């Protein structure tokens, strides 16, 4: 992994903050919570065109609002991965009324992300929600009502479950709360299926069951995972990451053979489970 080292223009916080748009500030808040986004994910999150996003991201990097790194490959190059720089972190810290992280702390985070084995997994989860933001911009009456990171989920429910993310999706007056388990294929199926025990305990404690969504990287793994999950009263659905948006009709409920449902319809699975 390598980190970019281009020279940046020296500018004070007030000078920089005055140049930021509402979209820039939104992006900073997302990166504070979710750590890292690939360029294409930033486009899905809050831009309409790749070239426009690339120009703006470079500008924010040069101002110190963002930092970035790019994975090394034997051939070709990966897109830039963006995270918060000193100015971006200072902005969000000021909004929250807390002390900003020191620049050295931020640089250590960038190095950890660039070298970390979990970064690809984090990007997979973040890509799910960035795609939902894209769908929300394109569909009247649609909205991402919530997006909590793995870290926030652990703080909220960690005694029982540790999902990769929690979200709320709203579309045409309907609403669904859900947990995301991003399956990269690295864990044995029996261990993945074993996570449902914690979700059963959580549903019992809360008196309500939220859908648990298994978002798979490997298409061929879905049938085997569904078999491992077995029969369950919990609202559980599976889908494979690909060209379709997570809001689309790609979710197959465990216990059903068809049809695949759009995300918003998974709320009916939760209602059924709590009857």
Helices and strands as residue ranges (DSSP letters): E 2-3, H 13-17, H 22-34, E 37-38, H 39-46, H 50-62, E 66-70, E 81-84, H 86-96, H 103-115, H 119-138, E 142-148, H 150-157, E 165-171, E 174-183, H 189-193, H 196-206, E 211-216, G 219-221, H 222-229, E 236-240, E 252-253, G 263-266, H 267-273
